[in-house]
C-alpha cells in the first residue's frame, strides 16, 4: 500500500471565505501514484473547515447567511469563549461545516458524484492556516 502526505497553506484576507481546493487535491492524488484508494482532506485548525458541495456562488452566499444566523459573529459578548478572543462563532461554524472529507480514488481520479467539489472554509481569517491531504491505496 502507498501513502502520500501533502499540506496546503492558506491566508484568507478577511474574517471568512471559501476556496475550491479540488484541483489541488487531484494534483496530490496524481503525485501519490495511487490508482485505487482513499484521500483524506482535513483542516488542521479549529476555526476552519473542509467540506464537499456544489461550486455555485448563490449557494456560497446561502452558506454565509445560514451560518451567520446559526452562530452570529456579533455581539462578541454573547459567547463565554470570547474572553481574550473574539472567535467563538468561528468554532461553532467549523463544527457545523465539518473538519474533513474522505473521497474514493478510482483509476487515479477523485470519484465524485455530480457537481461535488472540495472546499476549504475559513471562519476566522487573516492568519496562516493549513489543510492536510493524506492519500492511501494502491
Biotite code that builds the C-alpha atoms (Angstrom):
import biotite.structure as struc

atoms = struc.array([
    struc.Atom([0.000, 0.000, 0.000], chain_id="A", res_id=1, res_name="UNK", atom_name="CA", element="C"),
    struc.Atom([1.195, 3.520, -0.848], chain_id="A", res_id=2, res_name="UNK", atom_name="CA", element="C"),
    struc.Atom([0.909, 6.522, 1.425], chain_id="A", res_id=3, res_name="UNK", atom_name="CA", element="C"),
    struc.Atom([1.363, 10.181, 0.476], chain_id="A", res_id=4, res_name="UNK", atom_name="CA", element="C"),
    struc.Atom([1.106, 13.356, 2.557], chain_id="A", res_id=5, res_name="UNK", atom_name="CA", element="C"),
    struc.Atom([0.869, 16.978, 1.442], chain_id="A", res_id=6, res_name="UNK", atom_name="CA", element="C"),
    struc.Atom([-0.122, 20.257, 3.097], chain_id="A", res_id=7, res_name="UNK", atom_name="CA", element="C"),
    struc.Atom([-1.928, 23.227, 1.586], chain_id="A", res_id=8, res_name="UNK", atom_name="CA", element="C"),
    struc.Atom([-1.481, 26.632, 3.235], chain_id="A", res_id=9, res_name="UNK", atom_name="CA", element="C"),
    struc.Atom([-3.996, 29.487, 3.211], chain_id="A", res_id=10, res_name="UNK", atom_name="CA", element="C"),
    struc.Atom([-4.133, 33.043, 4.472], chain_id="A", res_id=11, res_name="UNK", atom_name="CA", element="C"),
    struc.Atom([-7.626, 34.287, 3.746], chain_id="A", res_id=12, res_name="UNK", atom_name="CA", element="C"),
    struc.Atom([-7.901, 38.073, 3.791], chain_id="A", res_id=13, res_name="UNK", atom_name="CA", element="C"),
    struc.Atom([-10.928, 38.940, 5.869], chain_id="A", res_id=14, res_name="UNK", atom_name="CA", element="C"),
    struc.Atom([-12.821, 37.004, 8.508], chain_id="A", res_id=15, res_name="UNK", atom_name="CA", element="C"),
    struc.Atom([-14.494, 34.388, 6.288], chain_id="A", res_id=16, res_name="UNK", atom_name="CA", element="C"),
    struc.Atom([-14.027, 32.841, 2.884], chain_id="A", res_id=17, res_name="UNK", atom_name="CA", element="C"),
    struc.Atom([-14.440, 29.708, 0.772], chain_id="A", res_id=18, res_name="UNK", atom_name="CA", element="C"),
    struc.Atom([-11.814, 28.256, -1.563], chain_id="A", res_id=19, res_name="UNK", atom_name="CA", element="C"),
    struc.Atom([-12.389, 25.423, -4.034], chain_id="A", res_id=20, res_name="UNK", atom_name="CA", element="C"),
    struc.Atom([-9.406, 23.132, -3.419], chain_id="A", res_id=21, res_name="UNK", atom_name="CA", element="C"),
    struc.Atom([-10.482, 20.288, -5.726], chain_id="A", res_id=22, res_name="UNK", atom_name="CA", element="C"),
    struc.Atom([-7.676, 20.887, -8.277], chain_id="A", res_id=23, res_name="UNK", atom_name="CA", element="C"),
    struc.Atom([-5.008, 20.841, -5.549], chain_id="A", res_id=24, res_name="UNK", atom_name="CA", element="C"),
    struc.Atom([-6.408, 17.627, -4.074], chain_id="A", res_id=25, res_name="UNK", atom_name="CA", element="C"),
    struc.Atom([-6.494, 15.981, -7.521], chain_id="A", res_id=26, res_name="UNK", atom_name="CA", element="C"),
    struc.Atom([-2.872, 17.067, -8.085], chain_id="A", res_id=27, res_name="UNK", atom_name="CA", element="C"),
    struc.Atom([-1.899, 15.430, -4.768], chain_id="A", res_id=28, res_name="UNK", atom_name="CA", element="C"),
    struc.Atom([-3.667, 12.227, -5.806], chain_id="A", res_id=29, res_name="UNK", atom_name="CA", element="C"),
    struc.Atom([-1.751, 12.259, -9.104], chain_id="A", res_id=30, res_name="UNK", atom_name="CA", element="C"),
    struc.Atom([1.550, 12.899, -7.306], chain_id="A", res_id=31, res_name="UNK", atom_name="CA", element="C"),
    struc.Atom([0.851, 9.982, -4.957], chain_id="A", res_id=32, res_name="UNK", atom_name="CA", element="C"),
    struc.Atom([0.636, 7.464, -7.790], chain_id="A", res_id=33, res_name="UNK", atom_name="CA", element="C"),
    struc.Atom([-2.375, 5.855, -6.097], chain_id="A", res_id=34, res_name="UNK", atom_name="CA", element="C"),
    struc.Atom([-4.861, 4.438, -8.608], chain_id="A", res_id=35, res_name="UNK", atom_name="CA", element="C"),
    struc.Atom([-7.338, 2.834, -6.176], chain_id="A", res_id=36, res_name="UNK", atom_name="CA", element="C"),
    struc.Atom([-7.727, 4.076, -2.621], chain_id="A", res_id=37, res_name="UNK", atom_name="CA", element="C"),
    struc.Atom([-8.881, 6.968, -0.460], chain_id="A", res_id=38, res_name="UNK", atom_name="CA", element="C"),
    struc.Atom([-7.897, 10.562, 0.139], chain_id="A", res_id=39, res_name="UNK", atom_name="CA", element="C"),
    struc.Atom([-8.481, 12.299, 3.452], chain_id="A", res_id=40, res_name="UNK", atom_name="CA", element="C"),
    struc.Atom([-8.567, 16.095, 3.371], chain_id="A", res_id=41, res_name="UNK", atom_name="CA", element="C"),
    struc.Atom([-8.826, 17.866, 6.708], chain_id="A", res_id=42, res_name="UNK", atom_name="CA", element="C"),
    struc.Atom([-8.490, 21.313, 8.187], chain_id="A", res_id=43, res_name="UNK", atom_name="CA", element="C"),
    struc.Atom([-5.713, 21.440, 10.764], chain_id="A", res_id=44, res_name="UNK", atom_name="CA", element="C"),
    struc.Atom([-7.220, 24.417, 12.618], chain_id="A", res_id=45, res_name="UNK", atom_name="CA", element="C"),
    struc.Atom([-10.306, 24.540, 14.831], chain_id="A", res_id=46, res_name="UNK", atom_name="CA", element="C"),
    struc.Atom([-11.802, 27.587, 13.124], chain_id="A", res_id=47, res_name="UNK", atom_name="CA", element="C"),
    struc.Atom([-11.599, 26.244, 9.555], chain_id="A", res_id=48, res_name="UNK", atom_name="CA", element="C"),
    struc.Atom([-13.450, 23.520, 7.695], chain_id="A", res_id=49, res_name="UNK", atom_name="CA", element="C"),
    struc.Atom([-13.187, 21.166, 4.746], chain_id="A", res_id=50, res_name="UNK", atom_name="CA", element="C"),
    struc.Atom([-16.443, 20.052, 3.128], chain_id="A", res_id=51, res_name="UNK", atom_name="CA", element="C"),
    struc.Atom([-17.939, 18.853, -0.153], chain_id="A", res_id=52, res_name="UNK", atom_name="CA", element="C"),
    struc.Atom([-20.658, 20.683, -2.032], chain_id="A", res_id=53, res_name="UNK", atom_name="CA", element="C"),
    struc.Atom([-21.515, 22.469, -5.279], chain_id="A", res_id=54, res_name="UNK", atom_name="CA", element="C"),
    struc.Atom([-19.323, 25.303, -6.589], chain_id="A", res_id=55, res_name="UNK", atom_name="CA", element="C"),
    struc.Atom([-22.149, 27.770, -7.088], chain_id="A", res_id=56, res_name="UNK", atom_name="CA", element="C"),
    struc.Atom([-21.939, 31.375, -5.882], chain_id="A", res_id=57, res_name="UNK", atom_name="CA", element="C"),
    struc.Atom([-25.579, 31.599, -4.791], chain_id="A", res_id=58, res_name="UNK", atom_name="CA", element="C"),
    struc.Atom([-25.100, 28.536, -2.596], chain_id="A", res_id=59, res_name="UNK", atom_name="CA", element="C"),
    struc.Atom([-21.898, 30.005, -1.145], chain_id="A", res_id=60, res_name="UNK", atom_name="CA", element="C"),
    struc.Atom([-23.859, 33.131, -0.201], chain_id="A", res_id=61, res_name="UNK", atom_name="CA", element="C"),
    struc.Atom([-26.563, 30.931, 1.322], chain_id="A", res_id=62, res_name="UNK", atom_name="CA", element="C"),
    struc.Atom([-23.918, 29.225, 3.493], chain_id="A", res_id=63, res_name="UNK", atom_name="CA", element="C"),
    struc.Atom([-22.727, 32.617, 4.746], chain_id="A", res_id=64, res_name="UNK", atom_name="CA", element="C"),
    struc.Atom([-26.247, 33.802, 5.588], chain_id="A", res_id=65, res_name="UNK", atom_name="CA", element="C"),
    struc.Atom([-27.272, 30.490, 7.175], chain_id="A", res_id=66, res_name="UNK", atom_name="CA", element="C"),
    struc.Atom([-24.125, 30.161, 9.282], chain_id="A", res_id=67, res_name="UNK", atom_name="CA", element="C"),
    struc.Atom([-24.414, 33.750, 10.461], chain_id="A", res_id=68, res_name="UNK", atom_name="CA", element="C"),
    struc.Atom([-27.997, 33.056, 11.605], chain_id="A", res_id=69, res_name="UNK", atom_name="CA", element="C"),
    struc.Atom([-26.896, 29.925, 13.487], chain_id="A", res_id=70, res_name="UNK", atom_name="CA", element="C"),
    struc.Atom([-23.747, 31.417, 15.028], chain_id="A", res_id=71, res_name="UNK", atom_name="CA", element="C"),
    struc.Atom([-23.652, 35.188, 14.610], chain_id="A", res_id=72, res_name="UNK", atom_name="CA", element="C"),
    struc.Atom([-20.240, 36.814, 14.917], chain_id="A", res_id=73, res_name="UNK", atom_name="CA", element="C"),
    struc.Atom([-21.545, 39.741, 16.992], chain_id="A", res_id=74, res_name="UNK", atom_name="CA", element="C"),
    struc.Atom([-22.138, 40.721, 19.666], chain_id="A", res_id=75, res_name="UNK", atom_name="CA", element="C"),
    struc.Atom([-18.923, 39.112, 20.866], chain_id="A", res_id=76, res_name="UNK", atom_name="CA", element="C"),
    struc.Atom([-20.228, 39.255, 24.435], chain_id="A", res_id=77, res_name="UNK", atom_name="CA", element="C"),
    struc.Atom([-22.854, 36.566, 23.717], chain_id="A", res_id=78, res_name="UNK", atom_name="CA", element="C"),
    struc.Atom([-20.176, 33.850, 23.920], chain_id="A", res_id=79, res_name="UNK", atom_name="CA", element="C"),
    struc.Atom([-18.407, 32.689, 27.084], chain_id="A", res_id=80, res_name="UNK", atom_name="CA", element="C"),
    struc.Atom([-15.387, 31.661, 24.940], chain_id="A", res_id=81, res_name="UNK", atom_name="CA", element="C"),
    struc.Atom([-14.842, 35.283, 23.918], chain_id="A", res_id=82, res_name="UNK", atom_name="CA", element="C"),
    struc.Atom([-12.705, 36.428, 26.825], chain_id="A", res_id=83, res_name="UNK", atom_name="CA", element="C"),
    struc.Atom([-9.322, 37.002, 25.271], chain_id="A", res_id=84, res_name="UNK", atom_name="CA", element="C"),
    struc.Atom([-10.520, 36.109, 21.745], chain_id="A", res_id=85, res_name="UNK", atom_name="CA", element="C"),
    struc.Atom([-13.468, 37.052, 19.561], chain_id="A", res_id=86, res_name="UNK", atom_name="CA", element="C"),
    struc.Atom([-13.833, 33.858, 17.522], chain_id="A", res_id=87, res_name="UNK", atom_name="CA", element="C"),
    struc.Atom([-16.376, 31.658, 19.321], chain_id="A", res_id=88, res_name="UNK", atom_name="CA", element="C"),
    struc.Atom([-18.658, 31.910, 16.292], chain_id="A", res_id=89, res_name="UNK", atom_name="CA", element="C"),
    struc.Atom([-15.858, 30.521, 14.093], chain_id="A", res_id=90, res_name="UNK", atom_name="CA", element="C"),
    struc.Atom([-15.534, 27.436, 16.310], chain_id="A", res_id=91, res_name="UNK", atom_name="CA", element="C"),
    struc.Atom([-19.283, 26.824, 16.047], chain_id="A", res_id=92, res_name="UNK", atom_name="CA", element="C"),
    struc.Atom([-19.343, 27.365, 12.273], chain_id="A", res_id=93, res_name="UNK", atom_name="CA", element="C"),
    struc.Atom([-16.491, 24.890, 11.858], chain_id="A", res_id=94, res_name="UNK", atom_name="CA", element="C"),
    struc.Atom([-18.406, 22.299, 13.883], chain_id="A", res_id=95, res_name="UNK", atom_name="CA", element="C"),
    struc.Atom([-21.447, 22.743, 11.638], chain_id="A", res_id=96, res_name="UNK", atom_name="CA", element="C"),
    struc.Atom([-19.481, 22.561, 8.358], chain_id="A", res_id=97, res_name="UNK", atom_name="CA", element="C"),
    struc.Atom([-17.191, 19.730, 9.428], chain_id="A", res_id=98, res_name="UNK", atom_name="CA", element="C"),
    struc.Atom([-13.500, 19.033, 9.846], chain_id="A", res_id=99, res_name="UNK", atom_name="CA", element="C"),
    struc.Atom([-12.705, 16.708, 6.953], chain_id="A", res_id=100, res_name="UNK", atom_name="CA", element="C"),
    struc.Atom([-13.799, 14.746, 3.918], chain_id="A", res_id=101, res_name="UNK", atom_name="CA", element="C"),
    struc.Atom([-12.820, 11.336, 2.588], chain_id="A", res_id=102, res_name="UNK", atom_name="CA", element="C"),
    struc.Atom([-13.102, 10.734, -1.154], chain_id="A", res_id=103, res_name="UNK", atom_name="CA", element="C"),
    struc.Atom([-12.673, 7.483, -3.054], chain_id="A", res_id=104, res_name="UNK", atom_name="CA", element="C"),
    struc.Atom([-9.958, 7.316, -5.709], chain_id="A", res_id=105, res_name="UNK", atom_name="CA", element="C"),
    struc.Atom([-10.800, 5.264, -8.795], chain_id="A", res_id=106, res_name="UNK", atom_name="CA", element="C"),
    struc.Atom([-8.444, 4.954, -11.751], chain_id="A", res_id=107, res_name="UNK", atom_name="CA", element="C"),
    struc.Atom([-6.275, 7.709, -10.241], chain_id="A", res_id=108, res_name="UNK", atom_name="CA", element="C"),
    struc.Atom([-9.104, 10.268, -10.087], chain_id="A", res_id=109, res_name="UNK", atom_name="CA", element="C"),
    struc.Atom([-11.363, 11.647, -7.372], chain_id="A", res_id=110, res_name="UNK", atom_name="CA", element="C"),
    struc.Atom([-14.569, 9.591, -7.597], chain_id="A", res_id=111, res_name="UNK", atom_name="CA", element="C"),
    struc.Atom([-17.261, 12.251, -7.132], chain_id="A", res_id=112, res_name="UNK", atom_name="CA", element="C"),
    struc.Atom([-20.989, 12.418, -7.604], chain_id="A", res_id=113, res_name="UNK", atom_name="CA", element="C"),
    struc.Atom([-22.431, 15.070, -9.910], chain_id="A", res_id=114, res_name="UNK", atom_name="CA", element="C"),
    struc.Atom([-21.330, 18.633, -9.054], chain_id="A", res_id=115, res_name="UNK", atom_name="CA", element="C"),
    struc.Atom([-19.287, 17.618, -5.995], chain_id="A", res_id=116, res_name="UNK", atom_name="CA", element="C"),
    struc.Atom([-16.225, 19.730, -5.227], chain_id="A", res_id=117, res_name="UNK", atom_name="CA", element="C"),
    struc.Atom([-13.976, 20.043, -2.149], chain_id="A", res_id=118, res_name="UNK", atom_name="CA", element="C"),
    struc.Atom([-13.866, 23.360, -0.303], chain_id="A", res_id=119, res_name="UNK", atom_name="CA", element="C"),
    struc.Atom([-11.749, 24.970, 2.378], chain_id="A", res_id=120, res_name="UNK", atom_name="CA", element="C"),
    struc.Atom([-13.952, 27.118, 4.605], chain_id="A", res_id=121, res_name="UNK", atom_name="CA", element="C"),
    struc.Atom([-12.350, 29.860, 6.684], chain_id="A", res_id=122, res_name="UNK", atom_name="CA", element="C"),
    struc.Atom([-14.283, 31.323, 9.616], chain_id="A", res_id=123, res_name="UNK", atom_name="CA", element="C"),
    struc.Atom([-11.555, 33.282, 11.448], chain_id="A", res_id=124, res_name="UNK", atom_name="CA", element="C"),
    struc.Atom([-9.142, 34.504, 8.793], chain_id="A", res_id=125, res_name="UNK", atom_name="CA", element="C"),
    struc.Atom([-6.253, 36.916, 8.495], chain_id="A", res_id=126, res_name="UNK", atom_name="CA", element="C"),
    struc.Atom([-3.691, 34.349, 9.598], chain_id="A", res_id=127, res_name="UNK", atom_name="CA", element="C"),
    struc.Atom([-1.911, 31.404, 8.047], chain_id="A", res_id=128, res_name="UNK", atom_name="CA", element="C"),
    struc.Atom([-3.636, 28.016, 8.306], chain_id="A", res_id=129, res_name="UNK", atom_name="CA", element="C"),
    struc.Atom([-3.161, 24.619, 6.720], chain_id="A", res_id=130, res_name="UNK", atom_name="CA", element="C"),
    struc.Atom([-5.035, 21.661, 5.295], chain_id="A", res_id=131, res_name="UNK", atom_name="CA", element="C"),
    struc.Atom([-3.672, 18.107, 5.338], chain_id="A", res_id=132, res_name="UNK", atom_name="CA", element="C"),
    struc.Atom([-4.081, 15.826, 2.330], chain_id="A", res_id=133, res_name="UNK", atom_name="CA", element="C"),
    struc.Atom([-3.386, 12.119, 3.057], chain_id="A", res_id=134, res_name="UNK", atom_name="CA", element="C"),
    struc.Atom([-3.637, 9.639, 0.205], chain_id="A", res_id=135, res_name="UNK", atom_name="CA", element="C"),
    struc.Atom([-3.578, 5.881, 0.802], chain_id="A", res_id=136, res_name="UNK", atom_name="CA", element="C"),
    struc.Atom([-4.068, 2.986, -1.576], chain_id="A", res_id=137, res_name="UNK", atom_name="CA", element="C"),
    struc.Atom([-2.529, 1.010, -4.403], chain_id="A", res_id=138, res_name="UNK", atom_name="CA", element="C"),
])
